[in-house]
Amino acid sequence: MPSTKSAAQRAEASLEVNGRTLLWPKRSTVVICLDGGDPLYLEAARAADVVPTLDRLMREGFATTAAAAMPTFTNPNNVSIVCGVPPSVHGVSGNYYLDRASGKEIMMLDASPLRAPTILSVFSKAGACVVAITAKDKLRKALGKDLDGIVFSAERADACSEIENGISDVVGLMGQSAPDQYSAELSLFVLDAGVRLLSLKKPDLMYLSLSDYVQHKHAPESPEALAFMAAVDQRLAKLVAGGATVGLTADHGMNDMAHPDGAPNVVYLGDRLDDEYGAAAMRVICPITDPFVRHHGALGGFVRVHLLQPEHDVDSVTRFIRALPGVELALARNDACERFDLPPDREGDIVVIARKCVAIGSRSVEHDLSQLAGERLRSHGGLAEQTVPFILSHPLNAEYAARPVHGFRNYDIFEYAINGVI
């Protein structure tokens, strides 16, 4: 539905969301999460001259890089972006985690881990017209928590209802069927739906979250990646032409994690800990795990170790892990939480981060690499995938232009897109 506030009321309004004061958007504001959007993809596309709109926005609007939240996975960063705060505040620090109280491993498929309101929900309850569209349905309930508006996923666009999603017959509206979950079209459907709803609804706020299917499969300079970026650029042009302020960032970057011969470059930490301490001593949790494991075989750059036997000391185990080839960091829980703004009650006893171009997993038998179908492992999760784009379609206003030009986080994007542009 349209905004319930008059133009005069909108000009005067502001809302407090998780410690940020956000003005009422002066025009439709669209924030895009280019899942897996490593800056190298943008650089390659600009060099190939296939993204004229993006190139213009970066020259005439505002462009820099920002740091994604750690771990650099989909759920923690999408939730950080829509809440405007790090995981220590909103509570979501992985796609998959071990509940310390119950001892159960839990895949995040709904909004139950979320501890903070989203910018989207607060504005919707204040009368704003709000739309959130995600490629993967695993994010829909988190993005739509307490949101009075339109929320749906491209993955399940053929199953939308007014009660569940605030919209029905999305397939009919779009004139195209729901795309395959393992395809570039999943992301393009999100953008096409955003363009269509921008025209029909003129929403105050819109969030569009894409899939990293292309980035997991293809390097930045590949024809497939360049074609995808060109297709994204065409949709950006339509959003800008529709009168929106567009902000673009990413949840994480992407790196090749394979040996020269194509074999995955993996440290199986669970196997190494079993060899050193015994098979029942520890549990390794891979928080990249989600329903889309064909993307990455549940292998990324960040894992958590939970000690199961009291005779093993955190400090000594941390020193052992830190000495393993391929490991960049091994930190005790409190140190990791302080350094990376993580919620302590959802953290392991030890956090382990791999070096660039190295994946880290649990036990080798727990990872089905046959799903990679012989392709090179490309994944994310560590510090090497923390740098992401931060782009606005309009220049900064005087107040925000006077702020420091460093230290941006991807979850600053809504504030800058709403408050910070002319």
C-alpha positions in Angstrom: 0.0 0.0 0.0 1.2 3.6 -0.5 2.7 5.6 2.3 0.2 6.9 4.8 2.0 10.1 5.5 1.6 13.4 3.6 4.5 15.1 2.0 4.7 17.6 4.8 4.6 14.9 7.4 7.4 12.9 5.6 9.6 16.0 5.5 9.3 16.4 9.3 9.5 12.8 10.3 12.5 10.8 11.7 12.7 7.4 13.4 15.1 5.9 15.9 16.2 2.4 14.9 18.9 0.5 16.9 20.7 3.7 17.9 20.5 5.4 14.5 18.3 8.4 13.7 16.8 8.0 10.2 14.9 10.6 8.3 11.9 9.9 6.3 13.1 9.0 2.8 12.8 12.0 0.5 12.3 9.7 -2.5 11.9 5.9 -3.0 15.1 4.4 -1.5 16.3 1.0 -2.9 19.1 -0.9 -1.2 20.6 -3.8 -3.1 22.7 -6.5 -1.5 24.8 -7.9 -4.4 25.4 -11.3 -2.8 29.0 -12.3 -3.3 29.7 -9.0 -4.9 33.4 -8.8 -4.5 34.8 -5.5 -5.7 36.8 -7.5 -8.3 33.5 -8.2 -10.1 32.8 -4.6 -10.4 36.3 -3.8 -11.5 36.3 -6.5 -14.2 32.9 -5.4 -15.5 34.0 -1.7 -15.7 37.2 -2.7 -17.5 35.1 -4.7 -20.0 32.8 -1.7 -20.4 29.6 -3.7 -19.8 28.2 -1.7 -16.8 27.6 1.8 -18.0 25.1 2.6 -15.3 27.2 1.4 -12.5 30.2 3.2 -13.9 28.2 6.4 -14.0 26.9 6.0 -10.4 30.4 5.4 -9.2 31.7 8.6 -10.9 28.7 10.9 -10.3 27.2 9.5 -7.1 29.3 8.1 -4.2 31.5 5.1 -4.2 33.9 3.5 -1.8 34.5 0.1 -0.2 33.2 -1.0 3.2 33.8 -3.9 5.6 31.2 -6.6 5.9 30.3 -8.1 9.2 32.1 -11.2 10.4 31.7 -14.0 9.6 31.4 -13.0 6.0 28.3 -15.2 5.3 24.9 -14.4 3.9 22.6 -14.4 6.9 24.7 -12.3 9.4 25.4 -9.7 6.8 21.9 -9.4 5.3 20.5 -9.0 8.8 23.2 -6.5 9.7 22.3 -4.4 6.7 18.6 -4.3 7.4 19.1 -3.7 11.1 22.0 -1.2 10.7 24.0 -2.9 13.5 26.6 -5.8 13.9 25.8 -9.4 15.0 26.5 -8.5 18.6 23.3 -6.5 18.6 21.0 -8.4 16.4 22.2 -11.9 17.4 22.6 -13.6 14.0 26.2 -14.7 13.5 25.9 -17.6 11.0 23.6 -19.5 8.7 24.1 -22.4 11.0 25.0 -22.6 14.7 25.2 -24.8 17.8 22.8 -23.8 20.5 24.8 -23.9 23.6 21.9 -24.5 25.9 20.4 -27.5 24.0 23.5 -28.8 22.3 21.5 -28.9 19.0 22.8 -27.7 15.7 20.3 -25.3 14.2 20.0 -23.9 10.6 18.6 -20.4 10.5 15.4 -20.7 8.5 13.3 -18.1 10.2 13.4 -14.9 12.4 13.7 -16.6 15.7 17.4 -15.8 16.3 16.8 -12.1 15.6 17.1 -9.8 18.6 16.7 -6.4 17.1 14.1 -4.7 15.0 14.9 -4.1 11.3 14.9 -0.7 9.7 12.2 -2.1 7.3 9.8 -3.1 10.1 10.2 0.1 12.1 9.4 2.2 9.0 6.5 0.0 8.0 4.9 0.3 11.3 5.3 4.1 11.1 3.2 4.1 7.9 5.9 3.7 5.2 5.4 1.6 2.2 8.1 -1.1 2.4 9.1 -3.9 0.1 11.7 -6.6 0.7 12.5 -9.2 -2.0 15.2 -11.9 -1.6 16.5 -14.5 -3.9 16.7 -17.2 -1.3 13.7 -18.1 0.8 15.9 -18.9 3.8 16.2 -15.1 4.4 12.6 -14.1 3.8 11.3 -14.6 7.3 14.2 -12.7 8.9 13.9 -9.8 6.5 10.2 -9.7 7.0 10.1 -9.9 10.8 7.3 -7.6 12.0 7.2 -5.9 8.6 3.8 -4.6 7.5 4.4 -4.7 3.7 5.5 -6.9 0.8 8.0 -9.6 1.5 8.7 -12.5 -0.8 11.5 -14.6 -2.3 12.2 -15.3 -6.0 12.8 -18.9 -5.0 9.1 -19.3 -4.0 7.6 -16.5 -6.1 4.9 -19.0 -7.3 3.6 -19.6 -3.8 3.0 -16.0 -2.6 -0.2 -15.0 -0.8 -1.6 -11.7 0.6 -1.5 -13.2 4.1 2.0 -14.6 4.1 3.8 -12.1 1.7 1.6 -9.1 1.4 1.2 -9.8 -2.3 -0.3 -12.6 -4.5 0.3 -13.9 -8.0 3.8 -12.5 -8.3 4.4 -14.8 -11.3 1.4 -13.3 -13.0 2.6 -9.8 -12.2 6.0 -10.5 -13.6 4.9 -12.5 -16.6 7.5 -15.1 -15.9 7.8 -18.3 -13.8 9.7 -18.6 -10.6 13.4 -19.2 -11.6 15.5 -22.2 -10.7 17.3 -21.7 -7.3 20.6 -22.5 -8.9 20.7 -19.9 -11.7 21.6 -16.3 -12.4 18.0 -15.7 -13.2 17.2 -16.0 -9.4 18.9 -12.7 -8.8 17.6 -11.1 -12.0 14.0 -12.0 -11.0 14.6 -10.1 -7.7 15.7 -7.0 -9.6 13.0 -7.2 -12.2 10.4 -7.5 -9.4 11.9 -4.5 -7.7 11.7 -2.5 -10.9 8.0 -3.5 -11.4 7.0 -2.7 -7.8 8.9 0.6 -7.8 6.7 1.6 -10.7 3.5 0.3 -9.2 3.9 1.1 -5.5 6.4 3.9 -5.3 7.6 2.4 -2.0 9.4 4.5 0.6 11.9 1.7 1.2 12.9 -1.4 -0.8 15.5 -4.0 0.0 16.6 -6.4 -2.8 18.9 -9.3 -1.8 20.4 -11.3 -4.6 22.1 -14.8 -4.8 25.8 -15.5 -5.2 25.3 -18.4 -7.6 27.3 -16.7 -10.3 30.2 -15.7 -8.1 30.5 -19.2 -6.6 30.8 -20.6 -10.1 32.6 -18.0 -12.1 35.7 -15.8 -11.6 35.3 -12.0 -12.2 36.8 -11.9 -15.7 34.8 -14.9 -17.0 32.2 -14.4 -19.7 29.5 -15.7 -17.4 30.3 -13.2 -14.7 30.5 -10.3 -17.1 27.2 -11.2 -18.6 25.6 -11.3 -15.2 27.0 -7.9 -14.2 25.8 -6.5 -17.5 22.3 -7.8 -16.8 22.4 -6.4 -13.2 23.5 -3.0 -14.7 20.5 -3.0 -17.0 18.1 -3.3 -14.0 20.1 -0.6 -12.1 19.4 1.7 -14.9 15.7 1.1 -14.6 15.7 1.7 -10.9 17.5 5.0 -11.2 15.2 6.0 -14.1 12.3 5.2 -11.9 13.4 8.1 -9.6 14.9 6.0 -6.7 17.9 6.6 -4.6 19.8 3.4 -5.1 22.4 2.1 -2.6 24.4 -1.0 -3.5 26.6 -3.1 -1.2 27.3 -6.8 -0.6 27.2 -9.3 2.2 30.7 -10.7 1.4 33.3 -11.1 -1.3 34.4 -14.3 -2.9 37.7 -16.1 -3.4 39.0 -19.2 -5.3 39.8 -21.9 -2.7 41.3 -24.5 -5.0 44.8 -25.8 -5.8 46.2 -25.2 -9.3 44.9 -28.7 -10.4 41.4 -27.8 -9.3 41.2 -29.9 -6.1 39.7 -27.9 -3.2 42.3 -26.4 -0.9 40.8 -27.4 2.5 41.9 -27.8 6.1 39.7 -30.4 7.6 40.0 -29.1 11.1 37.7 -31.8 12.6 40.0 -34.5 11.4 43.1 -32.7 12.7 41.5 -32.3 16.2 40.4 -35.9 16.2 43.9 -37.0 15.5 45.3 -34.9 18.3 42.7 -35.1 21.0 40.4 -38.0 20.2 37.2 -38.4 18.2 34.7 -37.3 20.9 36.7 -34.3 22.3 35.4 -31.5 20.1 32.8 -30.4 17.6 33.5 -28.2 14.6 30.6 -26.1 13.4 30.7 -24.7 9.8 28.3 -21.7 10.0 28.3 -21.3 6.1 26.0 -24.4 6.0 22.7 -23.6 4.5 20.1 -25.2 2.1 22.3 -24.1 -0.9 25.3 -26.3 -0.1 25.8 -27.1 -3.8 27.3 -23.6 -4.0 30.1 -24.4 -1.6 29.9 -27.9 -0.1 29.5 -26.3 3.3 33.1 -25.1 3.1 34.2 -21.5 3.8 36.7 -19.5 5.6 35.3 -19.5 9.2 34.4 -22.2 11.6 33.7 -22.6 15.3 35.1 -25.2 17.7 33.2 -26.3 20.7 35.1 -28.2 23.4 33.2 -31.2 24.7 35.5 -32.5 27.4 36.6 -30.4 30.4 40.2 -31.8 30.4 41.0 -29.8 27.3 42.1 -26.3 27.8 41.0 -23.6 25.4 44.4 -21.8 25.3 46.3 -25.0 24.5 43.8 -26.1 21.8 43.9 -22.5 20.3 47.7 -22.7 20.1 47.5 -26.1 18.4 45.0 -24.8 15.8 46.9 -21.5 15.2 50.0 -23.5 14.2 48.2 -25.5 11.5 49.0 -24.6 7.9 46.2 -22.6 6.2 44.9 -21.1 9.5 45.1 -17.3 9.7 43.5 -16.7 13.1 42.4 -18.8 16.0 40.8 -16.9 18.9 39.2 -17.7 22.1 35.5 -16.8 22.3 35.7 -13.5 24.2 38.6 -12.3 22.1 36.7 -13.1 18.9 33.5 -11.5 20.1 35.3 -8.3 21.1 37.3 -8.1 17.8 34.4 -9.0 15.5 31.3 -7.7 17.3 29.8 -11.2 17.8 27.2 -12.4 20.4 29.0 -14.4 23.0 26.2 -16.9 23.7 26.2 -18.0 20.1 29.9 -18.3 19.7 32.1 -21.4 19.9 34.8 -21.8 22.4 37.3 -21.1 19.7 36.9 -19.1 16.4 39.0 -20.2 13.5 39.6 -18.2 10.3 41.4 -19.6 7.3 44.0 -17.8 5.2 43.0 -16.3 1.9 42.2 -18.9 -0.8 42.0 -21.7 1.9 38.7 -23.3 3.0 38.3 -24.8 6.4 35.9 -27.6 7.3 35.0 -30.1 9.8 35.6 -33.8 9.1 36.2 -34.8 5.5 33.4 -37.3 5.6 30.9 -34.5 6.5 31.4 -32.6 3.3 30.0 -33.8 0.0 32.2 -32.3 -2.6 30.6 -34.3 -5.3 28.0 -31.5 -5.4 30.7 -29.2 -6.8 30.4 -31.3 -10.0 34.2 -31.0 -10.7 34.1 -27.2 -10.5 36.7 -25.1 -8.6 35.7 -24.3 -5.0 34.9 -20.6 -4.7 33.7 -19.5 -1.3 33.8 -16.9 1.5 33.6 -16.5 5.3 37.0 -15.1 6.3 38.7 -11.8 6.5 39.8 -12.1 2.9 36.2 -11.7 1.8 35.3 -8.8 4.1 35.9 -5.9 1.6 32.7 -5.1 -0.3 31.4 -2.2 -2.5 29.5 0.7 -1.0 27.8 2.7 -3.8 25.1 5.4 -3.8 23.4 6.7 -6.9 23.5 10.3 -5.6 26.4 12.4 -4.2 26.7 12.9 -0.5 25.2 16.0 1.1 27.4 18.5 2.9 26.9 16.9 6.3 27.8 13.4 5.2 30.6 14.5 2.8 32.3 16.0 5.8 32.5 12.7 7.7 35.6 10.5 7.6 36.1 8.7 4.3 37.3 5.5 5.9 35.7 2.9 8.3 32.5 2.3 6.4 30.6 -0.9 7.2 28.1 -2.5 4.8 25.4 -2.0 7.4 25.8 1.8 7.1 24.2 1.7 3.7 20.6 2.4 4.7 21.6 5.5 6.8 23.7 6.9 4.0 21.1 6.2 1.3 18.3 7.8 3.4 20.1 10.6 5.3 23.3 11.1 3.5 22.5 12.0 -0.2 21.4 15.2 -1.9 
